[in-house]
Amino acid sequence: MVNRRGSSSLGSLSSRLLPSAIIDCGVTIGTPFWKHDQCQEAMVQEVRFAANRPDVVVKRRLRAPADARDLPERAQNIRMRRANGSLFVFTESDASITFPSVVREGYFAPAAQGAS
């Protein structure tokens, strides 16, 4: 009979560490994309129902979700254009993705267009 007590601790540690590192990287990379995707979806919904609302109300309704999602202040600068029965809403912002040794900047420009 062989006593293998404690010999599998390295294998057990690596089997837990690798998935944790992958999940952490996924969350770090995915969070800015998810936040801006939610901003895009809010714009699409607001444009869909903006036909009877003034521009000030539409902008205010879009700034609140951008603030709640901790998007940069630049993302709260909502711009709108109404022309020929259509409405175009857009904004732009930067987001940094930080790893221990690397920092990457991402540029996001959510926009929505519809009938007004």
Helices and strands as residue ranges (DSSP letters): H 9-48, H 55-68, G 73-76, E 79-83, E 86-90, E 93-98, E 103-108, E 111-115
